[in-house]
Structure formats: structure tokens, C-alpha cells
Amino acid sequence: MYPIGLSSCGKPLCEELFVQYHDAGIAAMEISISNEQYDTLPYADVAAWANKHSVKLWSLHLPFMPFHIIDISSTNRELQRASITRLSEILKRGAAIGIDKFVIHPSGEPIADGEREERMLTAQESLYTLADVAAKCGGMIAVENLPRTCLGKNAAEMARLTEIDPRLGVCFDTNHLLGEEPISFIHRLGNKIVTTHISDYDFVDEKHWLPGEGRLNWTAIAQAFAAIDYRGVWLYELGFESPKTLPRPRDLTCEDFVNNANEIFAHKKPTVIA
């Protein structure tokens, strides 16, 4: 149904990783590393490896931690401006090697009810500025839905965050919706959804498990994406290693992600490794 993608999720960005993606049939990568690692990332080498092994650099996950350094919703204007400046720098470096989608967290946490409205307005201001920076580089910002008290915890908040500029898209993280059905989220946001973070969870808190290890209905989710004519990548966001919350008998491989996606696309129940 869709090209299969996989976030680097902190994995060392070396040529061997691109070889693994290619050999397994993973067509796209989201670069996702820590804030400080973006200063030493060999951007030109990464672009060369991606081209050599036919792996598309689909997106770049802008850093979002630590919250006292990066938070575009902060009502501390100095921190807000510093966050915009830092994210703009990384965005421009990514755009220079051909990346055109930049995933962003609209806030840190926790956010108290009494400050939510002001934080929402501040996040909108920041997203408006960053949407313009991205557009001038030939790219776009994809705002990610977030769990718990973060901004963007449901479709209504995501719609409000992105209405500030029509150039803003949505990254739908399937394991971040703690109080809303994913099917209604997909239909509400529709063609605003330009990319994904695919993983499963237990309906209690985010877990970033492999689909089939949690409680999401993957056939229904795939059908909902088809109904809105989603044109992006089916991009997983979880690591190879066994998480503490759900021990597996072995680490995952790139082939596991491809097999998992193909089972979902065929409307089969995903094989459970854990």
C-alpha cells in the first residue's frame, strides 16, 4: 500500500545502516537523533549513503529535548526565540541535503490547564515562523500529535495548531493518542497528514511497540489511511532493541518491519515477536 520507512531512532548513522534498510526493502528513513548530535552529523556523507543505497531521506525529526533548551511553546520569550533559531539551523542543514519534511513537537511537558491557552498561542506563533523558514528551503513542517499534557493531544488541538498556516502538515504518531480513537483522528485531519510514526501501545501511555504487540486495530487504521487517500510513507518509529516494557526474545531486524507492514497491508493480524 505504501513505501515502508523507519526512523533512525538514535541508531548510529553509518553506511551499514543504509545497507540494512536497502537489503530488507525499507525505502525511506527519518533522521532522528539528539539535539547535540545534529552538530556533528556528517550531512554530506548521509546524503551520499542514502543515494548509493536507494534509501530516500524522507524526513528529519527536529530535536525536542531537553525542554529547558528547546520548547517552541514556552512563554519565556527568550527560550521561544532560542528554540526557533536552533530548529531553523537544523532545518536548513537538512534541506540542503534534500530533506523536505521536518517533524516537530509543538510543546514540552507538563502543561497545567491554566497555562494551556497561552502555550497554544505561543506554539502557533512559533509554527507560523518555522513554516515560513521551511517553505523558503523547499520543505514543510509536520506537527506531531503528542500524549499526556502536551499540546496536540487530540485532533481538535492538532487542527488548531496547524490552522495558523496552510503550509503546516501533520505527523500522525499512532501511539500518542491516549483519549481518542485513531480512526476519528485520521478522518478529522485528512490530507493534513503528510507522514507517520507507526507503533503500538497499551492504551495507557506511549510504548513504541511493534504493531501487534499492543491493542491498536491495524486493519482499521490501514483502511482509514486508504479512505483519506494518504500518499506518504508507512514509517515506523521504534528501536531494534527489546524495550523494558515488553521484553522480546531477540532484537528486531529491518526485515521484521517489512514483514510487519506487509501483514498489515494484507489485512492480516501482525505476527507477535514479544
PyMOL commands that set and color helices and strands:
alter all, ss='L'
color gray80, all
select helices_A, chain A and resi 15-24+36-39+43-52+77-96+113-136+155-162+182-192+218-227+254-265
alter helices_A, ss='H'
color red, helices_A
select strands_A, chain A and resi 4-7+28-31+56-61+101-104+140-144+169-173+193-197+234-236
alter strands_A, ss='S'
color yellow, strands_A
deselect
rebuild
show_as cartoon
